[in-house]
C-alpha cells in the first residue's frame, strides 16, 4: 500500500475528524499521532526520519493516508516520496488554533503529568516542537510558526495537488478534490477539546514504561 493523501496541517486543525473522513471515503487506514501510541518502535522510526534516515515503508505499512504530527512535519519529503499523493492542508483561525493547543496537547501540565517515554519525548522535540518554535506555550512564536508553515505549504505544493481545507466546509470540497462521491452522512466531528483523546493515550504510554 502507498500513501494517497498527505496531511500537511498541524495538529488541532481538525486532523482527527479528517482522519475519520478519509477512512470513510476509502483512503484508510489513516496514520495520525494516535497511531504512534500502540507502536513501541514508532517514536524511534520518526526520530530517525528527522535525523535524515527515513523508512517510510515501515512507518506507513498498511496505511493509505496520513494526517497530523509527526507526519505533517515531513510534508515536503512525503510529497516527493509519494509523487502521486495529494496534499491536504487542514487549517483554522490562528487564534482558535492556539487556544485549542493550550487546552489540549500543549497544556502546560500535560507532559509532566503523563511522563511519556524518553523516545517519545525525543520524537516530539524533533517534529512537533521543532515546528512550533520550541516553546509550545509562547503565543507569538507559536502563531508565527503556524502561519509560516501554512504559507510555505501553499507556496510550495503545486495547486493541482493541494487542498487548503477547513473542517467547517464539510464534504463538498474534500470529495471534489479526491474525486469521490460525498457520503450521505454528516462530516465527522471528533476529538474536540472536550473529548481530547491525546491525554489519556499519553498517560497510558507513560504507564507502560
C-alpha positions as CSV (number, residue, x, y, z in Angstrom):
1,X,0.0,0.0,0.0
2,X,1.2,3.5,-0.8
3,X,0.1,6.9,0.6
4,X,-2.6,8.5,-1.5
5,X,-3.2,11.5,0.8
6,X,-0.7,13.5,2.8
7,X,-2.0,15.8,5.5
8,X,0.3,18.9,5.9
9,X,-1.8,20.6,8.6
10,X,-0.6,20.9,12.2
11,X,-2.4,19.1,14.9
12,X,-5.6,20.7,16.3
13,X,-6.7,21.7,12.9
14,X,-9.4,19.1,12.7
15,X,-7.0,16.3,11.9
16,X,-8.8,13.6,13.9
17,X,-12.0,14.4,12.1
18,X,-10.1,14.5,8.8
19,X,-8.7,11.0,9.6
20,X,-12.2,9.7,10.1
21,X,-13.4,11.4,6.9
22,X,-10.6,10.0,4.8
23,X,-11.2,6.5,6.2
24,X,-14.9,6.8,5.4
25,X,-14.1,7.9,1.9
26,X,-11.9,4.8,1.3
27,X,-8.5,6.4,1.9
28,X,-7.8,4.4,5.1
29,X,-6.3,3.4,7.3
30,X,-5.1,6.9,8.0
31,X,-2.0,7.5,10.1
32,X,-2.4,10.1,12.9
33,X,-0.4,10.8,16.1
34,X,-2.8,8.5,17.9
35,X,-1.3,5.6,15.8
36,X,2.1,6.2,17.5
37,X,1.0,5.2,21.0
38,X,0.4,1.4,20.5
39,X,3.6,1.0,18.4
40,X,6.7,1.0,20.7
41,X,9.0,1.2,17.6
42,X,7.2,4.2,16.1
43,X,8.9,7.1,18.0
44,X,12.4,5.8,17.1
45,X,11.4,5.5,13.4
46,X,10.1,9.0,13.4
47,X,13.3,10.3,15.1
48,X,15.4,8.5,12.5
49,X,13.4,10.2,9.8
50,X,14.0,13.6,11.4
51,X,17.7,12.7,11.5
52,X,17.7,12.1,7.8
53,X,17.2,8.3,7.7
54,X,13.5,7.7,7.0
55,X,12.0,4.3,6.5
56,X,8.6,5.4,5.1
57,X,7.7,1.9,4.0
58,X,7.9,0.6,7.6
59,X,6.2,3.7,9.1
60,X,3.3,3.6,6.7
61,X,3.0,-0.1,6.2
62,X,-0.7,-0.7,5.7
63,X,-1.7,3.0,5.6
64,X,-3.2,4.9,2.7
65,X,-3.1,8.3,4.1
66,X,-1.5,10.4,6.9
67,X,-2.5,13.5,8.9
68,X,-1.4,15.4,12.0
69,X,2.0,15.2,13.6
70,X,4.5,13.7,13.2
71,X,3.7,13.1,9.5
72,X,2.9,16.8,8.8
73,X,6.5,17.7,9.8
74,X,7.7,15.8,6.7
75,X,5.2,17.1,4.2
76,X,8.0,18.0,1.7
77,X,9.7,14.7,1.9
78,X,6.5,12.7,1.7
79,X,5.2,14.6,-1.3
80,X,8.5,13.8,-3.1
81,X,8.5,10.2,-2.0
82,X,4.8,9.7,-3.0
83,X,4.6,11.8,-6.1
84,X,1.0,10.7,-6.9
85,X,-0.3,11.6,-3.5
86,X,-2.5,14.6,-2.9
87,X,-1.8,17.1,-0.1
88,X,-4.4,18.4,2.2
89,X,-3.5,21.5,4.4
90,X,-6.0,21.5,7.2
91,X,-6.4,25.0,8.7
92,X,-8.4,27.0,11.1
93,X,-8.2,30.6,12.5
94,X,-4.8,31.0,14.1
95,X,-6.0,32.3,17.4
96,X,-8.5,29.5,17.7
97,X,-5.8,27.0,16.8
98,X,-3.5,28.4,19.6
99,X,-6.3,28.4,22.2
100,X,-7.1,24.8,21.3
101,X,-3.5,23.7,21.7
102,X,-3.3,25.3,25.1
103,X,-6.4,23.4,26.3
104,X,-5.2,20.1,24.9
105,X,-1.9,18.9,23.5
106,X,0.2,21.9,24.7
107,X,-1.4,22.2,28.1
108,X,1.4,23.1,30.5
109,X,0.9,20.2,32.8
110,X,0.4,17.5,30.1
111,X,3.9,16.2,29.5
112,X,4.8,16.3,33.2
113,X,1.6,14.6,34.3
114,X,1.9,11.9,31.6
115,X,5.6,11.2,31.9
116,X,5.9,9.7,28.3
117,X,8.9,7.6,27.5
118,X,12.1,9.3,26.5
119,X,12.0,8.2,22.9
120,X,8.5,9.7,22.6
121,X,9.9,13.0,24.0
122,X,12.8,12.9,21.6
123,X,10.4,12.4,18.6
124,X,8.2,15.2,19.8
125,X,11.2,17.5,20.2
126,X,12.4,16.8,16.6
127,X,8.9,17.1,15.0
128,X,6.2,18.9,16.9
129,X,8.2,21.3,19.0
130,X,10.6,21.9,16.1
131,X,7.7,23.0,14.0
132,X,6.2,25.5,16.5
133,X,9.5,27.2,17.5
134,X,10.4,25.3,20.7
135,X,8.1,26.8,23.4
136,X,4.6,25.3,23.0
137,X,3.1,28.0,25.3
138,X,4.6,31.1,23.7
139,X,1.7,32.8,21.9
140,X,3.6,34.9,19.5
141,X,6.2,32.3,18.4
142,X,3.5,29.6,18.0
143,X,1.2,31.8,16.0
144,X,4.1,32.9,13.8
145,X,5.2,29.3,13.2
146,X,1.7,28.2,12.4
147,X,1.2,31.0,9.8
148,X,4.7,30.5,8.3
149,X,4.1,26.7,8.0
150,X,0.8,27.2,6.2
151,X,2.2,29.8,3.9
152,X,5.1,27.6,3.0
153,X,2.9,24.7,2.1
154,X,0.6,26.9,0.0
155,X,3.6,28.4,-1.8
156,X,5.4,25.0,-2.4
157,X,2.8,22.4,-3.2
158,X,1.5,22.6,-6.9
159,X,-2.0,23.8,-7.0
160,X,-3.3,20.7,-8.6
161,X,-2.0,18.6,-5.7
162,X,-3.2,20.9,-2.9
163,X,-6.4,21.4,-1.0
164,X,-6.5,24.1,1.7
165,X,-9.3,22.8,3.9
166,X,-11.3,23.8,7.0
167,X,-13.5,21.1,8.6
168,X,-16.4,23.6,8.7
169,X,-16.5,23.3,4.8
170,X,-17.8,19.7,5.1
171,X,-17.7,17.0,2.5
172,X,-18.0,19.0,-0.7
173,X,-14.5,20.4,-1.3
174,X,-12.8,17.3,0.1
175,X,-14.8,14.9,-2.0
176,X,-14.3,17.1,-5.1
177,X,-10.6,17.2,-4.6
178,X,-10.3,13.5,-4.1
179,X,-12.7,12.6,-6.9
180,X,-15.2,10.6,-4.8
181,X,-18.8,10.9,-4.0
182,X,-19.9,12.6,-0.8
183,X,-21.4,10.2,1.8
184,X,-25.0,10.5,2.9
185,X,-23.9,11.3,6.4
186,X,-22.7,14.3,8.4
187,X,-19.0,15.1,8.2
188,X,-17.2,13.6,11.2
189,X,-16.5,15.7,14.3
190,X,-14.2,14.0,16.7
191,X,-11.6,14.8,19.3
192,X,-12.9,18.2,20.3
193,X,-11.2,19.9,23.2
194,X,-13.8,18.5,25.5
195,X,-13.2,14.9,24.4
196,X,-9.4,15.2,23.8
197,X,-8.0,11.7,23.4
198,X,-4.4,12.5,23.4
199,X,-4.0,13.0,27.1
200,X,-5.4,9.6,28.1
201,X,-3.3,7.9,25.4
202,X,-0.2,9.7,26.6
203,X,-0.8,8.7,30.2
204,X,-1.2,5.1,29.1
205,X,2.0,5.3,27.2
206,X,3.8,6.5,30.3
207,X,2.3,3.8,32.4
208,X,3.9,1.1,30.2
209,X,7.4,2.1,31.0
